Amino acid sequence: MKYDLALFDLDGTLVDSVYDLYIALNLTLSDLAFPIVSQRLVESWVGNGIEVLVKRALSGEMQISEHLDKALSDKAFTLFYQHYEQQVGEYSVLYQHVETGLAALRGMPKALITNKDRLFTEKLLDKLALTSHFELIICGDDMAKKPSAEPLLFACNKLNVEPSKAIMIGDSKSDILAANAAKIDVIALSYGYNQGENLKDYNPQYLCDNFLDIIPVLTQH
């Protein structure tokens, strides 16, 4: 086989979780008497971890305001964590064919690499019955977040696979940049949260529109 290990992103790749984030974020903004934001905006802000998401919401745009008050941000993080812990997995759904695809890849070692915190990741995976598919789960509060190469290289090292024999599957620029930094091939999925970026511009080795399209790539010899 060309690849011995598949590294998967979570949000926007396996799971459509934006509605949970949207509800938790607007409850947070309401608590702070800030204007609420649309689901579409939240979707465009997702992908760089919770703190960045909350700061974008407080700024009202993708570009985080340099005048953002630290005490306000910290209060917003606390509120968001409380709301999201209650909300996580309530409205999240697997993308089409994810279950079938993961089942088809049962014989291949898999690791999950997400920028989401472990508390929320484990709850979400349990609710959607995904945990058993992965030999290793690396979360955003375990080490450096993507686009750092660190979590990808850690997964390869832990599972005794050369980076050249691993492949990253994700839906965002962060996934592609992390894979490039780790010298790991990458499949970019076009249906997730790409922050309005054209993923083709980042030259992934493969670009797929459907989760099942990854199977022939992963199982090639």
Backbone as a chain_set.jsonl record, in Angstrom:
{"seq": "MKYDLALFDLDGTLVDSVYDLYIALNLTLSDLAFPIVSQRLVESWVGNGIEVLVKRALSGEMQISEHLDKALSDKAFTLFYQHYEQQVGEYSVLYQHVETGLAALRGMPKALITNKDRLFTEKLLDKLALTSHFELIICGDDMAKKPSAEPLLFACNKLNVEPSKAIMIGDSKSDILAANAAKIDVIALSYGYNQGENLKDYNPQYLCDNFLDIIPVLTQH", "coords": {"N": [[0.845, -1.196, 0.0], [0.424, 2.259, -0.707], [0.014, 4.101, 1.334], [0.226, 3.924, 4.892], [-1.029, 4.944, 7.061], [-3.795, 6.899, 8.02], [-4.619, 10.204, 8.642], [-7.044, 12.049, 10.163], [-8.936, 15.041, 10.049], [-11.514, 16.591, 12.093], [-13.971, 18.425, 12.498], [-15.935, 19.58, 9.87], [-14.824, 17.783, 8.187], [-15.318, 15.043, 8.961], [-17.54, 15.506, 10.503], [-20.39, 17.593, 10.56], [-20.582, 20.208, 12.417], [-21.324, 22.74, 12.866], [-23.714, 23.942, 13.686], [-24.05, 23.488, 16.424], [-21.912, 25.018, 17.395], [-22.664, 27.525, 16.515], [-25.029, 27.997, 17.994], [-24.017, 27.947, 20.657], [-22.199, 30.053, 20.512], [-23.833, 32.292, 19.962], [-25.41, 32.312, 22.283], [-23.447, 33.007, 24.077], [-22.683, 35.563, 23.11], [-25.079, 36.907, 23.511], [-25.25, 36.818, 26.32], [-23.283, 38.662, 26.88], [-24.335, 40.941, 25.924], [-23.805, 41.497, 23.263], [-24.2, 41.883, 19.672], [-25.955, 39.237, 17.988], [-24.839, 36.643, 15.661], [-24.86, 35.375, 12.245], [-25.479, 31.989, 11.079], [-24.06, 31.381, 8.804], [-21.909, 33.147, 8.915], [-20.605, 32.184, 11.22], [-19.863, 29.676, 10.269], [-17.939, 30.444, 8.412], [-15.955, 31.268, 10.088], [-14.963, 29.147, 11.507], [-12.435, 26.723, 12.409], [-9.917, 27.323, 13.424], [-9.666, 26.765, 16.064], [-11.251, 27.215, 19.32], [-10.778, 29.611, 20.785], [-9.97, 31.492, 18.902], [-12.258, 31.525, 17.323], [-14.177, 32.622, 19.118], [-13.034, 35.138, 19.568], [-13.224, 36.203, 17.004], [-15.997, 36.404, 16.81], [-16.509, 38.312, 18.795], [-15.23, 40.425, 17.632], [-16.725, 40.678, 15.404], [-16.038, 40.017, 12.866], [-13.88, 38.247, 10.501], [-11.226, 39.111, 10.745], [-9.493, 39.577, 13.605], [-10.088, 42.034, 16.035], [-7.664, 44.429, 16.998], [-8.066, 45.87, 19.206], [-9.375, 44.447, 21.072], [-10.544, 43.706, 24.274], [-8.774, 42.099, 26.85], [-9.852, 41.066, 29.248], [-12.545, 40.942, 28.607], [-12.473, 39.079, 26.501], [-11.554, 36.809, 27.907], [-13.698, 36.405, 29.671], [-15.665, 35.856, 27.811], [-14.664, 33.466, 26.705], [-14.943, 31.721, 28.907], [-17.75, 31.705, 29.245], [-18.509, 30.714, 26.744], [-17.378, 28.142, 26.784], [-18.92, 26.959, 28.806], [-21.511, 27.019, 27.661], [-21.055, 25.574, 25.308], [-20.255, 23.093, 26.198], [-22.629, 22.045, 27.142], [-23.989, 21.947, 24.802], [-22.614, 20.516, 22.85], [-22.569, 18.22, 20.206], [-25.316, 18.035, 20.074], [-26.698, 18.915, 17.782], [-25.024, 18.08, 15.867], [-23.988, 16.297, 12.952], [-22.931, 13.403, 11.076], [-21.116, 13.75, 8.061], [-22.282, 12.924, 4.749], [-21.845, 9.527, 3.867], [-19.689, 9.076, 5.585], [-19.686, 7.148, 7.652], [-19.839, 4.744, 6.167], [-17.485, 4.99, 4.681], [-15.44, 5.039, 6.677], [-15.837, 2.511, 7.742], [-15.128, 0.963, 5.543], [-12.453, 1.389, 5.573], [-11.471, -0.057, 7.634], [-9.297, -1.801, 8.093], [-7.083, -0.185, 8.08], [-4.725, 1.724, 9.927], [-5.756, 4.56, 11.827], [-5.718, 7.988, 12.754], [-7.027, 10.693, 14.657], [-6.9, 14.132, 14.24], [-7.46, 17.065, 15.649], [-8.295, 20.548, 16.107], [-9.971, 21.072, 18.124], [-10.824, 21.192, 21.614], [-10.056, 18.58, 24.017], [-12.07, 17.79, 25.851], [-14.48, 18.483, 24.54], [-14.165, 17.174, 22.12], [-14.119, 14.421, 22.792], [-16.681, 14.067, 23.836], [-18.228, 14.633, 21.569], [-17.358, 12.664, 19.737], [-18.183, 10.371, 21.095], [-20.982, 10.726, 21.141], [-21.555, 10.464, 18.458], [-20.688, 7.974, 17.912], [-18.022, 7.443, 17.008], [-15.563, 6.981, 18.137], [-14.294, 4.423, 18.264], [-13.113, 4.012, 15.809], [-10.573, 5.037, 15.721], [-7.095, 4.78, 16.361], [-5.661, 6.621, 17.705], [-6.124, 9.774, 19.225], [-5.729, 13.131, 18.844], [-5.855, 16.26, 20.284], [-6.726, 19.816, 20.289], [-5.832, 20.987, 22.662], [-3.779, 19.419, 23.457], [-1.26, 19.777, 22.356], [0.693, 21.812, 20.074], [-1.491, 23.469, 17.789], [-2.903, 22.595, 14.531], [-2.147, 24.97, 11.962], [0.374, 23.859, 12.609], [2.956, 21.421, 12.205], [3.37, 19.682, 14.232], [1.334, 17.999, 15.657], [0.744, 16.118, 13.667], [3.178, 14.885, 13.077], [3.709, 13.829, 15.574], [1.675, 11.908, 15.75], [2.462, 10.122, 13.703], [4.915, 9.237, 14.727], [4.119, 8.059, 17.15], [2.568, 5.963, 16.219], [4.357, 4.548, 14.812], [4.932, 5.034, 12.033], [6.38, 6.107, 9.033], [6.469, 9.549, 8.065], [6.256, 9.876, 5.281], [4.67, 7.78, 4.559], [2.215, 8.347, 5.464], [-1.014, 9.989, 5.305], [-2.885, 12.99, 5.243], [-6.247, 13.907, 5.865], [-8.427, 16.44, 5.278], [-10.362, 19.548, 5.543], [-9.594, 22.14, 5.311], [-7.448, 25.067, 4.961], [-5.652, 25.039, 7.102], [-5.275, 22.302, 7.563], [-4.019, 21.508, 5.209], [-1.682, 23.109, 5.213], [-0.482, 22.19, 7.567], [0.036, 19.54, 6.871], [1.783, 19.941, 4.704], [3.917, 21.147, 6.05], [4.724, 19.011, 7.565], [5.625, 17.353, 5.661], [3.853, 15.516, 4.543], [1.519, 13.801, 2.528], [-1.651, 15.096, 1.336], [-5.223, 14.993, 1.361], [-7.623, 17.146, 0.289], [-10.863, 18.051, 1.213], [-13.698, 19.279, -0.377], [-16.117, 20.056, 0.712], [-16.342, 21.073, 3.302], [-15.512, 23.338, 5.998], [-14.07, 25.843, 4.689], [-13.336, 28.437, 5.057], [-13.885, 30.235, 3.076], [-11.831, 30.019, 1.311], [-10.177, 28.964, -1.693], [-9.328, 25.777, -1.91], [-7.745, 24.546, -3.755], [-5.803, 26.351, -4.421], [-3.799, 25.9, -2.61], [-2.49, 23.72, -3.4], [-3.042, 20.836, -2.754], [-2.267, 17.291, -2.709], [-4.379, 15.725, -3.486], [-7.779, 16.421, -4.349], [-10.982, 16.16, -3.233], [-14.519, 15.769, -3.682], [-16.348, 14.3, -2.345], [-16.817, 12.166, 0.44], [-16.446, 9.407, 0.032], [-14.768, 9.372, -2.127], [-12.224, 9.374, -1.175], [-11.441, 6.796, -0.67], [-10.33, 5.135, -2.872], [-7.934, 6.552, -3.116], [-6.661, 6.173, -0.632], [-6.328, 3.449, -0.587], [-4.699, 2.728, -2.632], [-1.963, 1.09, -4.361]], "CA": [[0.0, 0.0, 0.0], [1.17, 3.512, -0.748], [-0.131, 4.751, 2.648], [0.034, 3.006, 6.027], [-1.72, 5.65, 8.145], [-4.656, 8.013, 7.614], [-4.815, 11.209, 9.692], [-8.296, 12.733, 9.839], [-9.494, 16.196, 10.742], [-12.849, 16.252, 12.608], [-15.041, 19.349, 12.102], [-15.884, 19.955, 8.462], [-14.308, 16.633, 7.432], [-16.163, 13.903, 9.339], [-18.752, 15.949, 11.204], [-20.913, 18.95, 10.385], [-20.842, 20.568, 13.818], [-21.386, 24.199, 12.943], [-24.93, 24.433, 14.344], [-23.743, 23.511, 17.867], [-21.025, 26.161, 17.634], [-23.482, 28.714, 16.242], [-25.922, 28.212, 19.152], [-23.2, 28.279, 21.831], [-21.595, 31.371, 20.285], [-24.861, 33.324, 20.118], [-25.759, 32.388, 23.707], [-22.333, 33.759, 24.687], [-22.795, 36.969, 22.698], [-26.269, 37.453, 24.191], [-24.861, 37.031, 27.725], [-22.403, 39.84, 26.947], [-25.077, 42.031, 25.263], [-23.237, 41.747, 21.934], [-25.14, 41.44, 18.631], [-25.768, 37.847, 17.56], [-24.28, 36.516, 14.304], [-25.547, 34.369, 11.423], [-24.838, 30.675, 10.971], [-23.102, 31.444, 7.684], [-20.684, 33.809, 9.424], [-19.933, 31.24, 12.128], [-19.252, 28.652, 9.414], [-16.736, 31.009, 7.776], [-14.938, 31.537, 11.12], [-14.556, 27.892, 12.162], [-11.266, 26.008, 11.88], [-8.648, 27.674, 14.067], [-9.793, 26.571, 17.509], [-12.355, 27.94, 19.965], [-10.438, 30.976, 21.213], [-10.0, 32.339, 17.695], [-13.676, 31.642, 16.948], [-14.824, 33.568, 20.045], [-12.484, 36.481, 19.299], [-13.832, 36.676, 15.749], [-17.382, 36.783, 17.111], [-16.462, 39.579, 19.535], [-14.794, 41.461, 16.674], [-17.771, 40.789, 14.382], [-15.497, 39.697, 11.538], [-12.78, 37.284, 10.422], [-10.018, 39.769, 11.248], [-9.693, 39.866, 15.038], [-9.778, 43.427, 16.355], [-6.483, 44.571, 17.873], [-8.494, 46.61, 20.406], [-10.191, 43.541, 21.889], [-10.159, 43.732, 25.688], [-8.428, 40.746, 27.297], [-10.807, 40.63, 30.281], [-13.78, 40.597, 27.88], [-12.207, 37.81, 25.802], [-11.49, 35.729, 28.899], [-15.065, 36.165, 30.147], [-16.375, 35.223, 26.69], [-14.199, 32.064, 26.612], [-15.57, 30.972, 30.01], [-19.171, 31.545, 28.91], [-18.632, 29.828, 25.584], [-17.075, 26.769, 27.227], [-20.085, 26.459, 29.541], [-22.608, 26.779, 26.712], [-20.709, 24.544, 24.313], [-20.222, 21.792, 26.877], [-24.026, 21.571, 27.174], [-24.525, 21.913, 23.444], [-21.794, 19.746, 21.902], [-23.138, 16.983, 19.672], [-26.788, 18.058, 20.041], [-27.166, 19.073, 16.405], [-23.963, 17.657, 14.944], [-24.285, 15.09, 12.153], [-21.852, 12.951, 10.195], [-21.307, 14.037, 6.634], [-22.722, 11.78, 3.954], [-20.917, 8.421, 3.557], [-18.552, 8.968, 6.512], [-19.736, 5.835, 8.316], [-19.485, 3.724, 5.156], [-16.071, 5.168, 4.334], [-14.588, 4.599, 7.786], [-15.98, 1.051, 7.823], [-14.355, 0.398, 4.424], [-11.022, 1.556, 5.891], [-11.294, -0.678, 8.953], [-7.982, -2.431, 8.227], [-5.998, 0.803, 8.015], [-4.6, 2.54, 11.134], [-6.274, 5.921, 11.658], [-5.616, 8.904, 13.896], [-7.833, 11.909, 14.527], [-6.133, 15.312, 14.654], [-8.413, 18.168, 15.645], [-7.957, 21.735, 16.907], [-10.99, 21.151, 19.178], [-10.338, 20.728, 22.919], [-10.339, 17.166, 24.276], [-13.366, 17.638, 26.515], [-15.556, 18.553, 23.542], [-13.904, 16.145, 21.102], [-14.529, 13.099, 23.285], [-18.16, 14.07, 23.915], [-18.762, 14.594, 20.203], [-17.066, 11.337, 19.177], [-19.052, 9.392, 21.774], [-22.37, 10.906, 20.692], [-21.681, 10.031, 17.063], [-20.142, 6.604, 17.859], [-16.845, 7.447, 16.119], [-14.316, 6.766, 18.891], [-13.648, 3.113, 18.019], [-12.433, 3.992, 14.507], [-9.246, 5.672, 15.77], [-6.051, 4.273, 17.263], [-5.069, 7.749, 18.425], [-6.895, 11.017, 19.098], [-4.916, 14.271, 19.28], [-6.761, 17.414, 20.348], [-6.112, 21.144, 20.24], [-5.184, 21.368, 23.92], [-2.716, 18.441, 23.766], [0.026, 20.299, 21.86], [0.455, 22.884, 19.097], [-2.616, 23.222, 16.879], [-2.688, 22.81, 13.092], [-1.294, 24.427, 10.899], [1.666, 23.295, 13.021], [3.188, 20.024, 11.812], [3.655, 18.881, 15.44], [0.43, 16.876, 15.961], [0.813, 15.107, 12.598], [4.427, 14.132, 13.264], [3.533, 13.079, 16.822], [0.846, 10.731, 15.422], [3.308, 9.189, 12.934], [5.904, 8.699, 15.645], [3.412, 7.223, 18.127], [2.051, 4.764, 15.543], [5.494, 3.939, 14.092], [4.775, 5.144, 10.572], [7.15, 7.197, 8.434], [5.586, 10.585, 7.514], [6.051, 9.671, 3.829], [3.677, 6.713, 4.375], [0.952, 8.818, 6.067], [-1.751, 10.979, 4.516], [-3.824, 13.804, 6.033], [-7.523, 14.177, 5.192], [-9.035, 17.582, 5.955], [-11.224, 20.408, 4.726], [-9.216, 23.546, 5.431], [-6.071, 25.51, 4.729], [-4.829, 24.593, 8.249], [-4.921, 20.892, 7.357], [-3.055, 21.428, 4.09], [-0.406, 23.708, 5.653], [0.119, 21.282, 8.555], [0.563, 18.39, 6.124], [2.955, 20.404, 3.948], [5.014, 21.37, 7.008], [5.176, 17.697, 8.035], [5.999, 16.594, 4.449], [2.87, 14.433, 4.454], [0.523, 14.037, 1.48], [-2.926, 15.561, 1.882], [-6.465, 15.025, 0.584], [-8.495, 18.245, 0.712], [-12.278, 17.817, 0.927], [-14.226, 20.594, -0.762], [-17.459, 20.345, 1.24], [-16.34, 21.462, 4.716], [-15.403, 24.751, 6.39], [-12.778, 26.259, 4.099], [-13.139, 29.87, 5.328], [-13.987, 30.974, 1.817], [-10.602, 29.854, 0.511], [-10.171, 27.907, -2.699], [-8.279, 24.864, -1.427], [-6.876, 24.217, -4.892], [-4.685, 27.311, -4.402], [-2.754, 25.417, -1.695], [-1.882, 22.556, -4.057], [-3.071, 19.517, -2.107], [-2.0, 16.201, -3.667], [-5.689, 15.248, -3.976], [-8.933, 17.246, -3.982], [-12.165, 15.304, -3.38], [-15.805, 16.423, -3.395], [-17.223, 13.358, -1.643], [-15.993, 11.385, 1.379], [-16.101, 8.092, -0.536], [-13.693, 9.549, -3.12], [-10.904, 9.182, -0.549], [-11.127, 5.353, -0.526], [-9.325, 4.686, -3.835], [-6.639, 7.215, -2.841], [-6.042, 5.557, 0.54], [-6.075, 2.002, -0.757], [-3.868, 2.48, -3.817], [-0.687, 0.42, -4.09]], "C": [[0.886, 1.254, 0.0], [1.155, 4.191, 0.631], [-0.413, 3.719, 3.741], [-0.747, 3.647, 7.174], [-2.535, 6.798, 7.574], [-4.887, 8.921, 8.818], [-6.043, 12.038, 9.314], [-8.507, 13.979, 10.69], [-10.911, 15.816, 11.188], [-13.945, 17.172, 12.04], [-14.889, 19.766, 10.645], [-15.366, 18.842, 7.57], [-15.18, 15.41, 7.687], [-17.536, 14.37, 9.819], [-19.108, 17.383, 10.834], [-21.393, 19.404, 11.754], [-21.133, 22.048, 13.99], [-22.61, 24.688, 13.716], [-24.755, 24.484, 15.867], [-22.909, 24.748, 18.219], [-21.794, 27.473, 17.507], [-24.379, 29.035, 17.44], [-25.105, 28.66, 20.363], [-22.606, 29.685, 21.713], [-22.628, 32.481, 20.485], [-25.38, 33.428, 21.551], [-24.701, 33.211, 24.456], [-22.453, 35.251, 24.374], [-23.982, 37.644, 23.39], [-25.964, 37.744, 25.656], [-24.065, 38.323, 27.892], [-23.057, 41.085, 26.33], [-24.403, 42.467, 23.959], [-24.256, 41.308, 20.883], [-24.866, 39.987, 18.217], [-25.349, 37.81, 16.088], [-24.969, 35.364, 13.562], [-24.768, 33.055, 11.394], [-23.777, 30.685, 9.877], [-21.786, 32.096, 8.12], [-19.897, 32.848, 10.307], [-19.197, 30.181, 11.306], [-17.952, 29.169, 8.787], [-15.613, 31.253, 8.786], [-14.359, 30.273, 11.74], [-13.246, 27.376, 11.574], [-9.952, 26.301, 12.56], [-8.692, 27.533, 15.585], [-10.806, 27.543, 18.113], [-11.996, 29.383, 20.31], [-10.468, 31.943, 20.041], [-11.449, 32.568, 17.258], [-14.384, 32.693, 17.817], [-14.326, 34.993, 19.8], [-13.041, 37.059, 18.0], [-15.263, 37.152, 15.982], [-17.427, 38.117, 17.859], [-16.062, 40.742, 18.62], [-15.852, 41.702, 15.595], [-17.274, 40.51, 12.983], [-14.308, 38.745, 11.657], [-11.497, 37.845, 11.048], [-10.25, 40.158, 12.707], [-9.233, 41.296, 15.339], [-8.577, 43.496, 17.298], [-6.855, 45.299, 19.171], [-9.327, 45.739, 21.354], [-9.648, 43.498, 23.32], [-9.907, 42.303, 26.182], [-9.424, 40.213, 28.329], [-12.13, 40.203, 29.629], [-13.609, 39.25, 27.171], [-12.223, 36.643, 26.77], [-12.879, 35.371, 29.423], [-15.865, 35.422, 29.066], [-15.96, 33.752, 26.533], [-14.904, 31.21, 27.662], [-17.03, 30.681, 29.698], [-19.355, 30.554, 27.764], [-18.398, 28.366, 25.986], [-18.27, 26.165, 27.955], [-21.229, 26.105, 28.576], [-22.298, 25.611, 25.779], [-20.67, 23.157, 24.944], [-21.639, 21.19, 26.946], [-24.538, 21.26, 25.772], [-23.874, 20.858, 22.548], [-22.468, 18.426, 21.502], [-24.649, 16.997, 19.542], [-27.317, 18.095, 18.611], [-26.129, 18.623, 15.376], [-24.358, 16.372, 14.216], [-23.042, 14.7, 11.353], [-22.154, 13.401, 8.783], [-21.679, 12.745, 5.908], [-21.563, 10.806, 3.694], [-19.738, 8.275, 4.521], [-18.52, 7.597, 7.194], [-19.296, 4.716, 7.375], [-17.995, 3.776, 4.85], [-15.142, 4.68, 5.424], [-14.65, 3.08, 7.953], [-15.146, 0.372, 6.741], [-12.856, 0.462, 4.704], [-10.649, 0.887, 7.21], [-9.883, -1.246, 9.149], [-6.817, -1.457, 8.291], [-5.909, 1.593, 9.329], [-5.029, 3.989, 10.862], [-6.053, 6.719, 12.94], [-6.484, 10.118, 13.608], [-7.002, 13.075, 15.03], [-7.03, 16.532, 14.512], [-7.885, 19.336, 16.466], [-8.967, 21.953, 18.038], [-10.395, 20.626, 20.493], [-10.82, 19.3, 23.197], [-11.723, 16.944, 24.908], [-14.509, 17.561, 25.494], [-15.4, 17.457, 22.487], [-14.44, 14.799, 21.56], [-16.045, 12.996, 23.398], [-18.773, 13.893, 22.531], [-18.557, 13.209, 19.577], [-17.959, 10.263, 19.791], [-20.484, 9.484, 21.26], [-22.58, 10.361, 19.284], [-21.079, 8.65, 16.824], [-18.949, 6.488, 16.905], [-15.565, 6.977, 16.804], [-13.571, 5.501, 18.469], [-12.895, 3.049, 16.685], [-10.968, 4.422, 14.598], [-8.315, 5.047, 16.799], [-5.559, 5.385, 18.178], [-5.919, 8.987, 18.168], [-6.048, 12.149, 19.677], [-5.782, 15.522, 19.171], [-5.986, 18.729, 20.453], [-5.428, 21.57, 21.516], [-4.115, 20.357, 24.348], [-1.33, 18.982, 23.422], [-0.285, 21.415, 20.876], [-0.689, 22.49, 18.153], [-2.143, 23.26, 15.424], [-2.909, 24.303, 12.818], [0.107, 23.995, 11.316], [1.756, 21.839, 12.561], [3.244, 19.101, 13.032], [2.663, 17.739, 15.68], [0.473, 15.761, 14.913], [2.054, 14.231, 12.787], [4.373, 13.299, 14.549], [2.747, 11.794, 16.55], [1.668, 9.68, 14.673], [4.287, 8.475, 13.858], [5.262, 7.681, 16.606], [2.955, 5.898, 17.494], [3.105, 4.101, 14.65], [5.327, 3.905, 12.578], [5.623, 6.323, 10.097], [6.177, 8.25, 7.89], [5.292, 10.39, 6.02], [5.013, 8.588, 3.541], [2.33, 7.078, 5.011], [0.282, 9.803, 5.119], [-2.76, 11.671, 5.42], [-5.086, 14.023, 5.217], [-8.21, 15.302, 5.944], [-9.775, 18.491, 4.991], [-10.76, 21.854, 4.713], [-7.754, 23.783, 5.116], [-5.158, 25.012, 5.849], [-4.367, 23.152, 8.074], [-3.851, 20.756, 6.28], [-1.691, 21.967, 4.523], [0.309, 22.814, 6.664], [0.75, 20.085, 7.855], [1.82, 18.778, 5.342], [4.161, 20.566, 4.875], [5.592, 20.049, 7.503], [5.682, 16.818, 6.893], [5.151, 15.319, 4.324], [1.893, 14.776, 3.335], [-0.812, 14.412, 2.105], [-4.06, 15.418, 0.859], [-7.287, 16.18, 1.14], [-9.92, 17.923, 0.283], [-12.962, 19.16, 0.718], [-15.504, 20.986, -0.033], [-17.485, 20.96, 2.641], [-16.271, 22.956, 4.957], [-14.069, 25.283, 5.879], [-12.523, 27.755, 4.229], [-13.12, 30.692, 4.055], [-12.77, 30.862, 0.925], [-10.83, 28.792, -0.56], [-9.007, 26.974, -2.366], [-7.295, 24.478, -2.527], [-5.631, 25.121, -4.919], [-3.521, 26.834, -3.534], [-2.127, 24.105, -2.177], [-1.878, 21.266, -3.24], [-2.792, 18.436, -3.149], [-3.309, 15.693, -4.285], [-6.768, 16.218, -3.496], [-10.174, 16.416, -4.255], [-13.429, 16.062, -2.979], [-16.692, 15.576, -2.493], [-16.344, 12.486, -0.743], [-15.562, 10.046, 0.784], [-14.976, 8.179, -1.574], [-12.299, 9.331, -2.515], [-10.479, 7.712, -0.545], [-10.101, 4.875, -1.564], [-7.948, 5.32, -3.629], [-5.918, 6.479, -1.713], [-5.645, 4.107, 0.333], [-5.226, 1.684, -1.988], [-2.549, 1.825, -3.415], [0.461, 1.175, -4.719]], "O": [[1.946, 1.29, 0.624], [2.152, 4.781, 1.048], [-1.18, 2.776, 3.548], [-1.088, 2.973, 8.146], [-2.046, 7.574, 6.753], [-5.301, 8.461, 9.882], [-6.068, 12.66, 8.252], [-8.282, 13.965, 11.9], [-11.456, 14.821, 10.709], [-14.746, 16.748, 11.206], [-13.832, 20.248, 10.239], [-15.45, 18.931, 6.345], [-15.715, 14.812, 6.754], [-18.553, 13.72, 9.575], [-18.251, 18.266, 10.798], [-22.48, 19.03, 12.196], [-21.184, 22.555, 15.11], [-22.552, 25.746, 14.342], [-25.245, 25.404, 16.523], [-23.171, 25.429, 19.211], [-21.598, 28.405, 18.288], [-24.482, 30.189, 17.854], [-25.456, 29.639, 21.022], [-22.523, 30.415, 22.701], [-22.329, 33.498, 21.11], [-25.751, 34.515, 21.993], [-25.021, 34.0, 25.344], [-22.339, 36.093, 25.265], [-23.899, 38.801, 23.8], [-26.362, 38.784, 26.182], [-24.163, 38.994, 28.919], [-22.431, 42.14, 26.222], [-24.426, 43.643, 23.596], [-25.093, 40.451, 21.164], [-23.716, 39.562, 18.11], [-25.481, 38.796, 15.364], [-25.581, 34.493, 14.179], [-23.565, 33.019, 11.649], [-22.722, 30.067, 10.018], [-20.701, 31.653, 7.744], [-18.682, 32.712, 10.167], [-18.055, 29.832, 11.606], [-16.984, 28.422, 8.649], [-14.457, 31.425, 8.4], [-13.347, 30.342, 12.437], [-12.975, 27.564, 10.389], [-8.963, 25.611, 12.313], [-7.869, 28.105, 16.299], [-11.166, 28.551, 17.504], [-12.821, 30.281, 20.145], [-10.933, 33.076, 20.169], [-11.818, 33.676, 16.869], [-15.104, 33.548, 17.301], [-15.111, 35.941, 19.822], [-13.298, 38.26, 17.907], [-15.691, 38.165, 15.428], [-18.287, 38.954, 17.586], [-16.494, 41.88, 18.807], [-15.889, 42.756, 14.961], [-17.994, 40.736, 12.011], [-13.803, 38.476, 12.747], [-10.786, 37.153, 11.777], [-11.116, 40.983, 12.999], [-8.14, 41.709, 14.952], [-8.479, 42.735, 18.261], [-6.065, 45.343, 20.115], [-9.91, 46.237, 22.316], [-8.456, 43.284, 23.542], [-10.724, 41.409, 25.961], [-9.796, 39.04, 28.286], [-12.752, 39.227, 30.048], [-14.488, 38.39, 27.232], [-12.829, 35.608, 26.494], [-13.203, 34.197, 29.6], [-16.627, 34.5, 29.354], [-16.8, 32.894, 26.261], [-15.398, 30.122, 27.364], [-17.495, 29.553, 29.862], [-20.224, 29.684, 27.801], [-19.136, 27.473, 25.571], [-18.599, 24.996, 27.751], [-21.83, 25.035, 28.67], [-23.157, 24.775, 25.497], [-21.011, 22.165, 24.3], [-21.813, 19.978, 26.822], [-25.412, 20.412, 25.59], [-24.495, 20.365, 21.606], [-22.877, 17.634, 22.351], [-25.223, 16.075, 18.963], [-28.268, 17.39, 18.274], [-26.331, 18.768, 14.17], [-24.981, 15.481, 14.794], [-22.217, 15.544, 11.003], [-23.31, 13.429, 8.36], [-21.427, 11.639, 6.387], [-20.455, 11.215, 3.349], [-18.869, 7.432, 4.298], [-17.467, 6.967, 7.299], [-18.491, 3.858, 7.738], [-17.328, 2.745, 4.768], [-14.164, 3.986, 5.145], [-13.646, 2.441, 8.266], [-14.531, -0.666, 6.985], [-12.081, -0.313, 4.143], [-9.636, 1.224, 7.825], [-9.336, -1.179, 10.25], [-5.681, -1.866, 8.532], [-6.932, 2.089, 9.803], [-4.713, 4.562, 9.819], [-6.183, 6.201, 14.049], [-6.652, 10.517, 12.456], [-6.456, 13.015, 16.132], [-7.323, 16.979, 13.403], [-7.118, 19.142, 17.41], [-8.84, 22.899, 18.815], [-9.561, 19.721, 20.481], [-11.851, 18.868, 22.683], [-12.446, 16.02, 24.533], [-15.381, 16.695, 25.576], [-16.386, 16.885, 22.023], [-15.134, 14.113, 20.809], [-16.624, 11.954, 23.091], [-19.708, 13.114, 22.342], [-19.47, 12.654, 18.966], [-18.431, 9.361, 19.099], [-21.123, 8.47, 20.98], [-23.656, 9.858, 18.96], [-20.97, 8.203, 15.682], [-18.873, 5.559, 16.1], [-14.595, 6.618, 16.136], [-12.347, 5.516, 18.333], [-12.117, 2.121, 16.463], [-10.201, 4.2, 13.661], [-8.692, 4.817, 17.948], [-5.097, 5.127, 19.289], [-6.376, 9.223, 17.05], [-5.693, 12.128, 20.855], [-6.362, 15.809, 18.124], [-4.775, 18.749, 20.673], [-4.537, 22.42, 21.485], [-3.604, 20.427, 25.466], [-0.349, 18.685, 24.105], [-1.41, 21.914, 20.844], [-0.826, 21.326, 17.774], [-1.121, 23.87, 15.111], [-3.82, 24.871, 13.419], [0.957, 23.783, 10.451], [0.757, 21.121, 12.533], [3.173, 17.88, 12.89], [3.095, 16.605, 15.89], [0.261, 14.593, 15.239], [1.992, 13.007, 12.672], [4.924, 12.199, 14.605], [3.1, 10.726, 17.049], [1.581, 8.49, 14.973], [4.463, 7.259, 13.777], [5.796, 6.596, 16.835], [2.956, 4.853, 18.146], [2.797, 3.221, 13.846], [5.551, 2.881, 11.934], [5.586, 7.403, 10.688], [5.154, 7.886, 7.309], [4.196, 10.707, 5.557], [4.525, 8.48, 2.416], [1.425, 6.248, 5.093], [0.928, 10.377, 4.242], [-3.407, 11.035, 6.252], [-5.014, 14.294, 4.019], [-8.544, 15.148, 7.119], [-9.816, 18.244, 3.785], [-11.449, 22.716, 4.166], [-6.946, 22.859, 5.017], [-4.024, 24.609, 5.592], [-3.226, 22.811, 8.388], [-2.9, 19.988, 6.425], [-0.662, 21.355, 4.237], [1.533, 22.686, 6.639], [1.855, 19.665, 8.197], [2.8, 18.033, 5.321], [5.277, 20.175, 4.534], [6.778, 19.957, 7.82], [6.112, 15.686, 7.114], [5.649, 14.228, 4.047], [1.481, 15.93, 3.21], [-1.077, 14.088, 3.263], [-3.887, 15.682, -0.331], [-7.614, 16.196, 2.327], [-10.161, 17.566, -0.87], [-12.823, 20.07, 1.535], [-15.942, 22.132, -0.142], [-18.556, 21.333, 3.121], [-16.878, 23.747, 4.234], [-13.053, 25.18, 6.566], [-11.613, 28.291, 3.596], [-12.433, 31.71, 3.963], [-12.684, 31.534, -0.104], [-11.583, 27.84, -0.355], [-7.843, 27.341, -2.523], [-6.148, 24.125, -2.25], [-4.561, 24.718, -5.374], [-2.392, 27.299, -3.693], [-1.347, 23.471, -1.467], [-0.822, 20.663, -3.05], [-3.049, 18.636, -4.336], [-3.345, 15.287, -5.447], [-6.69, 16.762, -2.394], [-10.401, 16.007, -5.394], [-13.414, 16.884, -2.063], [-17.673, 16.071, -1.938], [-15.24, 12.112, -1.136], [-14.437, 9.601, 1.008], [-14.313, 7.183, -1.864], [-11.323, 9.13, -3.238], [-9.29, 7.413, -0.43], [-9.098, 4.269, -1.187], [-6.923, 4.707, -3.929], [-4.724, 6.194, -1.81], [-4.739, 3.598, 0.993], [-5.053, 0.519, -2.347], [-2.078, 1.98, -2.288], [1.614, 0.761, -4.596]]}, "num_chains": 1, "name": "protein.A"}
